[in-house]
C-alpha cells in the first residue's frame, strides 16, 4: 500500500511539472503572439481578435470645398468648415504603446529574427517565390511590436479632434499570406477606432491557393472591415490600385503596398493636412523591414523626393526651414509612389491614375507632376512612419509586353514635362521610338484643370534639383578600368546587387575572351559607379578592412563620397578618412588607414579629367 501511494505521488508530481512547463511555454509564446502551428515546421501567427463593438465608424466631418473632404453623402451640398477652433487632441493609444513596449518573442520590438538550424530547404523554397525570407515572416506575430523611432517631439503632437475617415487600399499579387495579413493587422491595431472605414485588399489575379478561400475564411474570422476584391485578369499595380479606389467609400484613400507595417500613431499625421486642405497629398516616412531578418529600422530622417533625367527616383536634402521644425510636414516635389494618402474627391478630380500606364513604373511621376501643376500640394509627414520590405529580387516574371516602363515614361513626359522631356530623350534615345498610346484624354485633362507648365514646377517646386541632378551634366572626373598598382588586377563588380561586395579580377584587356563589369566612372557627383548602372561604391564604417559594397546611388555624398588624388593614386573616403585598399591574394577590396607607401592602396583610372579634378 505504501509503495503504491509513493508511486501515485510520484506520478502526480511529474504531471504537475509537465503542466508548469506547458504554462510557461504558453506565457512565452502564446499570450502575446497567438501562434498556430502550421504543418511543415513553421508557425503561422494569428491576428488578435478585435472587439467588434468598438469598430463603429466615426462620422465624417463636413467641410467647405476649399478646405478639405466632403462627405460622400453630401458631395453636392455646402458643408461646415473644419477649423482649429474645434480643438486638437492626443490620438495616441497609450495603453497599446505600453503593452507593445513589454512584448517579447520572435521579431518583437522590430528585432531581427534568425531561423533555427535545419530549415534551409523550406526557407529557400519560399525565398524563391517571394524575394524575401517569408519563412521568417511566418515565425513572427502578425501583431508584433515595433520600436517607436519617430522624432521625440512626435509623442507630444496633437491633431485635429475631427479627422476624415480613410479607406486603405492594398493591391497584391501572390503576396505571402502572413506578410499581407501583417499589413492589415498593423493598420487596424495602430489606428484610432473609427478613423479606418475599411481596408480593401485588391487581388491582382494571384495564383497561390492560400490567397483564395483560406484568405477569405481567415479575414471573416478575424476582421469586420477588411474586404477582398479580385481582378478577373492580371491588371498590374496601377490598374489594381484604381480597382480599389473605385470601391473606396472613405473621405481619404490611403494606398499601401502589401508588405508594410504601420507604426505608432501613423494615421492622424496623414489625415490632418488633408482635413486642412483637401488638395494636399500626404506621404509617410518609409522605414526599412529587412528582407532577410525582418529587422525594423529607419531609412533616414527625411529627404525630399525627386528624380534624375533618366527618371530614376532620387532624393533632395531637407531645406533649412524643414530642419528647424522636425515634426512638421514639409513639401516634397515627388512621392516614392507606394505609400500615400489623398482625398478621394481630389484623386478623382485629378482623373485618378492615367489608365494608359501599364503594370508599374512612372505612376509616381504622373501623379506628383499632376498634383503640383494642377493646384495641389504634396508633403511628407515625419510623425507618420511605415515599414516596407524592399525585396532582394523581383520574384514575378516579366509580363511579356515589351518595355512597358519606358513606354510609361514617355507617356508621362509627353503629357506633363513640356520641353524638359528632351533631357530624358537625350539620355534614353530609344524612348522616342516607343508608342505612348492615345494621349488625348490626358492632354484634355491638363487643359481642363488649367495646369501650370513644367518650367513652373522646376522653378518653384524642384528649384534646387538642377544642382544635384542637372539636365546637362558636368563632365566626370575619371572613367574606364580601375586597376590596382600593387596587384595589377582590376576592380570587377560582376553585375552584383545591393549591399554585395565585389572583388579584384584579371583585367579584361589583359585576358582575351574574358568578360565582367570593369568599366567605372568617378562621376561629377563624386561617387564611383559602374558605367552602365546606378549603384555606387559605399562604405558605412570606419573600422580597419571595412567592406566596400554596392548601394543605390543617392548623389548626397556621405558613404558614397570618394576623392581621387592623381599624385598619390589614392581613392580617399572623406567621411571615414580612410583609403581604398585590397588583399591581392584573396582579391578582397576594403578600406584602411591611408599609407603612402602601400602599393595596394594605389589605383589608376584608364582616363582622368585633370581639369575637373583640379577644380574639385
N, C-alpha and C positions, 0 to 999 in steps of 0.2 A: 504493500500500500504506500509506504513511504517512498519507495523507488518510483512508482507511477506518479506520485504527486510531484516529485522533483522533475520528472520528465515533462509533466504538464506545465510546470512553472517555467521550465527552460523554453518550451515552445511558445508560451505567451511572451516571454522576453524577446525571442527572435522576432515574433510578429510585431511587437511594439517598435523594435529597432527599424524594421522594414517600413512601417508606417511613418516613422520620423524622417527617414531618408526621402521617402516619396513626398512628404510635406515640404521638406527643404528644396527639393527639385522643383516643385510647383512654384514656390516663392521665388526661386532663382530665375526660372524660365517662363513660367506661365502667367503669373499675376499681371505683369505689365504687357507682355508681348502676345499672349494668347496664341501659342504655337500649335498648329495642327500638323501631325505627321503625314507626310506625303510618301506613298510607296516609291522606292527608288533611292532612298538615302538622304533626302533633303527635307527641310521643314518649310511649310508654307504658312507664314504668319497671317492670322486672320485680322480683319479690321475690328475696331471696337464697335460695340453696339451703341447706336445713337438713341437718345431719348426722343422718340418720335413726337412727343408732346411739345418738345422745345424747338421744333423745326418749322414753326409758323413763319411766314414771310413778313418782313417789315413792309408797311405800306410805303409806296413810292412817294417821293416828295415832289410837289408840283412847283415848277419854276418858270420864269419868263424865257422866251425863246432865245434871248441874247445871253442868258447866263448858263443854263445847264440843260438837264434832261427834261423831257416831257413824258409824263406817264402814258403808257401805250393806250389806255382807255380815254385819254384826254388830249391826244396829239393835235386835234383840230381846234382846241379852245385855249384861251389865255389862262395862265395859272400864276400862282403866287411866287414871288422871288425868294430864294433861299439866301439869307444874309448871315453874317457872323453875329447879328443880334439874337439869333436863335440859340447862341451859345455853343461851346465846344465841350467835348467830354473825353475822358480817357477810355479808349476802346480796348486796352489790353485785357486779356484773360489772365489775371494774376494767379489764380488758382491753378490753371493749366501750366503756366510757366513754372510754378513751384514744383508741381508733380513731375514735370519733364526734367527739371534740374536734378531730381533724385533717381531718375530711371537708370537701370543698369541692364547690360545684356549685349548681345552682338550688335555692333553698329550704333549703340546708343550714344547720345551727345555728339553724333556725327563722326564717331571714331571709325578708323579703318578696321575692317574685319578680314581675317585670313582663314581660308578653308582648312579644315583638318586634313591630315595626310590620307591618301588613298582615294581621292575624289577627282583625280586629274582627267580621267576619261569623260566623266559627266560634265565637268567644267568645260573641257574643250568642245564637246558637242554643242553645248548651249552658247558658248562664245562664238562659234562659227555662224550661228543663225541670228545673233543679236548684236555683235560688235562690241559687247561689254560682258563683264563677268556676271551673267544672270544667275548663276548658282549662289553667289554671294548675296544677291538680292533676295533669294528665297530663304536665306538664313536670317535676314534682318526683318524686324517687325514692320508691318505696314504703317503703324503709328509711331515709328521710332522718334526719339527726341533729337533735336538739333541744337547746336550751340547758337546763342544769340550773339551774332558777330556784328550787329549794327553799331553805328556810332553811339556812344553812351547817351548823347542828347536825345536819341530817338525814344528812349524809355520814358522821357518826360513829355513827349509831344502829345498834344491834344488835337482832336479833329472835330469838324462839324458834328453836332449831335444828330443831325438829319442828313443821311447819305443815301444816294441811289442804290437800288438793288442790282445785282450783277448776275448775268448768265456766263458761266465759264465753259468755253468751247475747247475741247481737246481732241484733235484728229489723231488717228493712229492707224498704222498698217503693220500687222504682225508684231506688235509690241509684246514684250514679255509680260505675262499677266501680273506678276507681283509688282513690277515696276509701274505698270499702268494703274493698278489699284492703290499703290503708294501715292501717286499723284493725286487721285481723287480724295484719298483719306486725309492727306496733309491739307488740301484745300478746305475741306469741311471741318476738320479738327481745329484749325487755326484761324477760322473766320468767325466774326461775331454772329450769333444767331440772328437770322432774319436778313442779313445782307447778301447771302447767296440764294438766289431764286432757284437755280438749277445748275447742274453740271451735265453738259451734253458731250458724250463720248461719240465721236464720229468714226465709225469703222470704214476705212478706205479699202474695202474688199480684201480683208485678211483671210488667209487660208488656214491658220492654226486652229485646231479643233477647240483648244482651251479658251479661245476668244469668241466662241459661238454660244451654244446653250449653257455651258458651265459658267461663262461670264455673266450671262443674264440671270442665272439662278443665284449666283453669289451676290449680285447687286440687289436683287429682290429681297434677299435675306438681310442685308446689312444697311441699305440706304433707302430713303424715300424720295430724294430729289436728284438722283443720278439716272440718266436715261442714255440708252444706246440707240443711235440711228445708223443705218447701214447703207453704204453706196452699192448700187447694183452692178457697177464695174469699177475698175481701178481709175480713180479720178486724179490722183496726185494731191500733194499737200494744199495747194492754193484752192482748188475747187472743193476739196474736203472741208476746208475752213468755211467756204461760202455755204456749203450744205448745213453746217452747224449754225452759222449766223442767221440763216433764214428761219431756223427753228427757235432761235432765242427769243425770249419774251422779257428779259430784264431790261432796265434802263441803260445799263452798260454791258458791253460784251468784253469779256477778258479771254484772250487767246493764250493758251499754254501748249507747250509740247507735252508729249505723253510720257516723258521720263524726267519729271521735275519734282521738286519738293518745296512747297510753300513754307516759309519760315515765320517766325514770331510776328504777329500783328501786321502781316503783309498787305492786308486788304484796304484799310482806311486810307493809307497814303496814296493808293492808286485812285481811290474814288473822290477824295476831296477836291483835287484840281478840276475834275470834270463837273462836280457839283457847282463850282465857282464859275466855270465857263465850259459849256458843252462842246466847244470846238477845241478843247485841249485833249491831247492824247498823252497817256502816261505809261512809261516803261519802268519796270523794277530794276534793281541791281541784280545781275545774274551771277550767282556763285557757281562753284565747280563741285560736282559729285564725281569722285574719281571712278573711272570706268573699270578699274581693277579691284579696288578695295571698298568702294562706296564711301570713302572718307569725304567729309564735307569741309570745304574751305572757301575763302574769298578769292575771287579772280583778281580784284584790285579794289581800290576805294574810290572808283568813279573816273569816268572819262566820257568825252562827248563822241557820239558815233559819227563816222564819216566814211569816205571811200577814196580809193585811188582811181586813176584814169583807165584801169582795166576793170573797174567795178568790183574790186576786192574790198570787203568791209574792213575799215580801219578805224582808228580812234585818235581823237584830238585831246590834248590836255585840258583840264578844267581851267576856266578863267579865274582871275584873282577874286572877283566878286563871288564866284561859286565856292571857292576855298574858304572865304570868310564866313559862310553860312552852310556848314557841312551837313545839316539835316534838312535843308530846304530843297525842293525840286529845282533843277536847273535845265535850261534849254539845250537841246541836242539836235543837230542837223539831221541825223539819220538813225533809225532804230536798227537793232540787231535783227529783228524780224519775227522771232518765235514767241516772244512773251510781251504782251502789252494790253492796255485797257483803252477802250474807245466808246464814246456814247453811241448807242445803237442808232439813234437818229442821225448823228453826224456821219457814221460809217456809210449809211445808205445815201445820205446827201452827196457823199463823195463817189457814189457808184459802187461801193464795196471794193473788192479786188477786181482788176481787169481780168475778165473771164478768158481773154485771149492768151493769157500767160499759162504755159504748160508745166505741169508737175511741180517743180520748185525752182527758185532762182529768179532774182530781180524783183520779187514782190515787195521786199522791204524798201527798195528804192522807189518803186512806183508809188507806194502808199506814203512814204516820207516826203517825196517831192510834192505830191498832191496835197498833203496836209499843209505844208508851208506855203506853197504857191497859191493855194486856194483859200487863204484866210484863216487857217488854223495855227495851232501852236503844239509843239511836242516837247515834253520834259521827261527827265529821269528822276525818280523818287528815291533818294538814298535810304529812306527808312523802310522801304519795301524790298525784301530780298527773297529770291527764289533760287534754289539749287537746280542745276541742269547737268545731265550726263552728256559729256562730249564723247561720242563713240570712238573707239580705237580705229575702227574702219567701218565703212558703209556695208551692211550685210545684204542689201537688196540689189537685185540685178538692174542694170540699165534698162529703162522701159523700151528701148529699141526704136526711138522716134528721132534719131539724129541728135544734132547739137541743140537741144531744147533750151539750155541755159543761154547760149549765145543768141538764139532767136528771141528769147525773153528780153535779154539786154538790149537788143536792137529795138524791140518794140517800145521799151521804156525810153530809150534815147530819142527815138523819132517823135514821141508824143510830148516829152517833158523837158528835154535838155537843150533844145534850140541849137544854136551854133556850137555849143560846147560838145555836142555829140562827135564832132570831128576829132577831138582829143582821144576819145575812145576808139574811133575807127583807125586813127594813126597807129595805135598800139595793137589793135586787133583787126587788121585789114579784111580778113575773111568775113567779118560781121556784115560788111556792105553787101555781100552776096547772099545772105540769109533772108528768106522770105518772112517778114514780120506778120503777115496776115492783114486782114482788114482793120485799119486804124480809124475809120471814120467815126465810129461811136465814141472812142476815147477823145478824139480831137474835138468833137461836138460837145462833150462833157466839159473839156477845158474852156471852150468858148462860152458855154452857158454859165459856168461858175465864175467867169471873168478872172481867171487865174493869172498871176503875175509871171514874168519871164524867169528863165533860169539864171540870167545875169543878176536879177534882183536877189534870187536865192543865194548865189555865190557872194554877192556884195554884202548882204545884210545878215544872213544866217550862217553860212560856212565861210565867213570872211577871212579866217586865218588858215583855211585849208591849203591855199597855194604855197604857204611857207613850208608845210610838211609834205604835201603831195602836189607839186607844181604841174600845171598842164604841159609845160615844156620842161623836161627835166634837165638839170645841170649835168655836166659830164661826170663820169665816175672817176674814182681815184686810181684804181688799178683793176686789171682783169686778166683772164687766162688761167693757165695751170698754176697751182700753188705748190711749189717744190721746197722740200726741206733740204737745207745745205748739208747738214750732218749725215743724213742717210741717203740722199739723192733719190728719195721717194716722193710721191705726190699725194696730196690730200684727195681722198675719193669718198664722196658721200653716198655713192651707190644707190641713189634714189630712196634713201631711208626716210622715215616719217618722223612725226612729232615726238620729241623727247628721246630720240635714239642717238646713240654715239656713232661715230664714224672713224675710219682708220686711214693709215698710210698704205699705199699700194704702189706697185711698179707704175711708172708714168706711161700713159698710153702712147706718147710719142716715142718712147724708148723700146716698146714691145709691139711688134707687128701683130695686128689682129686682136689686140686687147681692147676691151670695152669697159665703160664705167661712167662715173659722173665726176669729171675732173676740171670742168670749166667754171670759174668763180668770178665774182665781181665784188670789189670793195666799193660799195655804192656811195652816192652823194649823201645818203642817209647815215653814212659812217658805220655800216654793218657789212658783214660778209655773207654772201648767199650764192647758191648755185645759179648759173646764169639764166636758166630757164624756169626757175621756181621761186616762190615767195616764202622760203623757210631760211632762217638765219642761224649763224653760229651764236650760241647762247651759253653764258656761264653764270651760275647762280650762287656760287660760294667762293670764298677767298682762300680756302684751305689748300695745302700742297697737293699737287696732282688732281686738282679739281677737274671733273669731266667737262668736255665741250660737247654740247648736244645740239640738235636741230630743234628750232622752235619757230612758230609762225612769226614772220617779220612784223614788227609793230611800228618801226620808224621813230621810236621815242627814246632811243639811246639806252641808258640803263645797262641791263645784262648783255645787250647786243652791240654795244659801242666798242669798236676796235680802231686803233690808230697804227698806221704803218710808218716805220722810220726807215728811210732808204739807206741811211748811213749804217745803223746797227743791224738792219734787216729784222728787227723785232716787230712782232704783232702785239702791241701793248693794249691791255684791257684796263682803262682808267678806273672803273668802279671798284676793281679788286687790286689795282696796282701790280698785277702780275702779267707775265708774258706767255704766249703760246709755246708749248714745249712738246716733246714726244719721246717715246721709247722705241727706237728703231727696230730692235729685235722683236718686240711684241707688237709693233706697228700701232701702238696706242697714242692718242693725242690728248693732251691735258694742259692745265695751267700750272706755272711755277713762279716763284720769285725771279725777277729778271736777272740774268747773268750774261754780261757782255762777252765772256769767254766761252760760252757754251754753244757749240755748233748746232746742237739740236733745237736751239731757240732762234735760229736764223732761217728766214723764209724768203723766197723770191717769187714775185709775180711775173708772168710772161710779159705783161705790158703795164707800164707805170706812167701815170699822168703827173709829171713833175710839177707842172704849173699849178694844177689843182691841189696837190699835196703841199706846195709852198704856201698856198692861201688857206690852209686848213683852219 
